Amino acid sequence: MPSFAAILAIAAVATHAHADSYPSKPIKLIVPYAAGGTTDILARIVGTKMGAILAQPVVVENRPGAGGAVGSAYAAKQPADGYTLVMEVESSHAVNPNVYVKTPYDPVKDFAPISNLADVPNVLVVNPSFPATDVASFIKLLKANPGKYSFGSSGNGGLSHMNGELFMSETGTRMLHVPYKGLGPALNDAVAGQIQVVFDNIPSSSGLIQGKRLKPLAVAARQRLKLLPDVPTYAEAGLPAMNNPSWFGLGAPAGTPDAILDKLNDAVRQALADPEVIAAIEKQGAIPAWTSRKAFADLIRNQNQHWKRVVDKIQFAKLQ
């Protein structure tokens, strides 16, 4: 009978042999949000290039619902063989676990982080007819009219909702929150004047901003964006607590072999170094952001702690 050490050695050889032949069939990439949103756009840009690098297609499958919880929970339960990946993003993997009493997945224990893909600046947009022209006048108007104006979000507990709550907490203002089933409908109502404000991200708002259908007041970014050079960062506007771009990364079910995760991480690195991919991501107003597996895991843990502090500070009543 072989020794325990021999069994481990055989298992290691088998794992590496499996990784060497990986992938031998198409890879499914779960996007826990609707098609056309930021997460979906970035998944398709990077996934297409990864498919070319790995010589197997990366097929995006949208499984929206419950602020990203439905698709994330589904992905967590799939075989840990590298053939099911999932978009791990700030909303589903750092905000949700802190605003809901219980989520059907653990954002740290149930996933194996692969790499961040992109940092996405958030943006405060208002209807063009809104009388405020900058953050200072916006805050002044809100303070003079508590509860008069409405901000829309992608749904209760989502990142856009929590950014609105954080803004009100930081500025001592009050607006009516109107939850939608996605940011698309919220933006449409902001354009139509049914609501006045949305705390969005650049990829989904940029077209409406460029078309003068929405007016940007501030962006969450480390420096002003080439896309919007005249729009100040939140830090410049005196709100450093709001000045955190969102992250959109890639993960797999926990237990996926390290050799496969390393291969996928390297494919992401190559994809994000491709000039066409860089241009496509930057066109969305996002910033390519490859990381090591460890760095992405650290980011997820740190951001969970960040949002826990925010939720505690604003005394947010957790959702069922």
N, C-alpha and C positions, 0 to 999 in steps of 0.2 A: 504494500500500500504506500503511495507517495506521501512524503512529508508535507506538513502545512506550508513550509517555505516553497516546496516544489509546486504545490497547487497555486500559490500566489504568483509564482514565476510563469506558470502556464497561462493563468488568467491575464497577466500583464501582456504576454505575447499575443494572446487572442484579441485583447483590446486594441493594441497597436495595429494588428493586422486588419481589424474592422475599420479603424480610423484611416488606414492607408487606402482602403477601397471605398471609403466614404467621400462623396455621396454616390450611391449607385442607382438612385431614383429621384424623382422630383421632391423638393423640400416645400413644406407648407408653412407659410408665415401668417400667423393669426394677428389681425389688426382688431383690437377690441373697441373700435369706433366705426362710424359709418363711412362709406366711400366718399371721397372728395374732401375730407378734412385734412388737417395738417399731418396727423399720424399716418393716414392712408397715403398721402402724397409722398412723404419721406420714405415709407416702406417700399413703395413701388420704384422710386428712383434708385435707392440703394439695392433693393432686392433684385432688380433687373441686372445690374452690374455684377452682383455676387453670383447670380446664376451663370453668367458668362465665365467668370473666374473659376467656378466650381464644376463647370461643364454639366450642370443639371439645373433645370428651371426652378426658380423660387416663386411659388404661386401664392399670391396674397388671397387670404380668405377673411372677409369682414364678418365679425361676430359682435355687433354693438349691443349696448344695453347696460343699464345701471351704472352709468359713468365709467364704463370700461371693465366693470366687475364680471360681466357675463363671459366675455371673451378671455379674460385673464384666468378665471376659474377653470374654463374649459381647457386652456393650454396647460395649466398646471397638472391636469390629470392625464395628459397624453404620455405615451411611451417616451422614456428618456434616451432616445436613440439618434437624436440629431435631425430627425425628419419632421419635427414640429417645432417651430420657433415662434416667438411672440414679441410684439412691440412692448417694451417696458418703458412707460413714460411717467412723467411726474404726477399727472392726474390720477392714474390708476395704481401707481406703485409707491406713492408717497402721500398724496392728499387723501384718497379714498380710505385707506386703513385708519386714518386719524379722525375722519368726520362721521364714519358709520360705527354704530355700536359693535357690529360684527361684519366682517367680509368673508366670502367663501374661499379665501386663499390668504396665505401669508406672503407679503411682498418680498421677504428676505429668504425664508426657509424653503419656499415652494419653487424657487427659480434659480437658475444658474446664469448669472449675468455674462454677456459676451462682450459688448462694447457700447458706449454711447455712439450715436450716429450724428446728432446735430443739436446745437443749442439754438433755441428759437426765442427771439425777443418777444415779450408781450407788449401790447399797445393799448392805451386808453383812447377809445374813439367815441365821438359824439355825432349826433345829427348835425349837418352843416348849418341849420338854422339856429342851433343852440347858441345863446348869446355869449358864452365864455370863449375866450380866444387863447387862453393858456391855463396852466394848472392853478395858478394863484387866483385868477378870476373865477375859475370853476369851483374851487373850494369856497370862495366868498359867496358865490351864488347859492351853493348848497346850504351853507350855514344860515343864509337869510331866508331859505325856504325849506326847512327840514321836512323830509317825507314827500315833497311835491314831485320830485323827479324819480324816474325809474331806470334801473339798469337790468339788462337781460343777461342770462347765462346759459350754458349748455345743459343745466339741470342742477337740482339741489345737491350741494356737496362737491360739485365739480371744481376744477381749478379756476375757471372764470368766476364762479360764485365766490370762492374763497378769496380771490384777489380783490373782489368788490368789498367783501367783509373786512379784509385787512386795510383797504384804503379808508373805509369809514372809521375804523378803529384808530388809524394813524392821524386822521385829520379832524376827528370829532364831528363828523357829518352824518347825515342819515338820508338814505334813498330807499325806495321800494324795490325789493328784489322780485324779478319776474323770471321764473325758470322755464326753459324751453327744452325740447327734445333735440338738442344739438345747437351749435353756434350758428349754423346756417339760418334757421328761422329767426333767431335773435337778431342777427345782422340785418335780415330783410325788414324786420319791424323797426329797427333803428333807422334804416334808410327811409322808411315810410313815415317815420315820426311817431309811431305808436309807443315806442320807448325812446329815451334820449341818450342812453349810455350803454356801452359794452366794454368789458375788460377782456379783450381778445388777444390773439397772437398774430404776428405779421403775415404769415402765409395765407390765412383765410381772409384777412382784411385788406391786404395790399392792393388788390384790384379795385376795391371800392374806394380806397383812399386815392389811388391814382386817378380814378374817374370822378373825383370830387363829390362822391356820394356819401362819404363819411369824412369827418375832420379829426385828425390825430392830435392829441394834446401832450402825450409823453410816451416814451418807450422804456422797457426794462432791458437794458443792454449795458455792457461795460463801457461802450463809447457810442457816439452818435452813429446812426446807420447811413451807409452810402445811399440807400434807397430813400431815406427821409432825413437829409442833412440839416434841415431847419427845425426838426422836432427834438426837443431836449430829452435827455434821459430823466428817469424819475429822480436820480441822485442830483442832477443839476437843478431839478425843480424843487428840491428840498425834501424828498421822500426816499431816502436810501433804503428803507425797509422794503420798498416795492421794487427795487432795482435788480431783481433776479430773473434772468432769462430761464425759460423752461427747457428741460432736457428730454430728448426722445431717443431711446436706445433699443437694443436688441438682446433678448434672452432666450433661454430654453428651459424645459422642465428640469427641476433639481434631479441630480443623479446622472445627467448626461456626461459621458466620459470626457475627461480633461483633454485628451488628444483631439477629440472632435471639436470641443469648445475652442481649443487653440487654432484649429484649422479654420473655423468660422471667424474667429477674431482676426486672423491674418487676411481672410477674404474681405472683411470689412475695411481693414487698413488699406488694402489695395484699391478697393472700390472708392474710398474717400480721397485717394490720391489721384484719381482719374480726373483730368481737366473738365471733361463733359459732365461728370457727376458733380464736381465742385460748382460748375456754372449753374447746373439745374437746381442745386440746393440754394445757392446764393440768390438765384432768381426768385425763390420763394421768400427771401428775406431772412433765411436761416444761415447758420454758420456750421460747416462740417466740423465734427469733433470726435475723431477716433480716440479711444482710451484703451488701456490695458484692461484685462478682465478684473483685476484687483481694484483698479481705480474706479471702474464703473460700479463694482460692488460697494466700495466705500461711499461713492456718491449717493447711491440708493439709501444706504443706512443713515448717512448724514442728513439727507433731505427728509427722511421719515422723522428724525428728531426735530428738524426745523419746523415741520408742519405741526408736530405735536405741541411745540412751544407756542406757535401761532394760535392754534385751536384753544389752548388753555388761556392765552392772553385775552382773546376776544370773547371768552366764555361762550363758545359756540355750543349750542345744544345738539348733541350727536344724533344722527339720523338712524332710524331703524332699518 
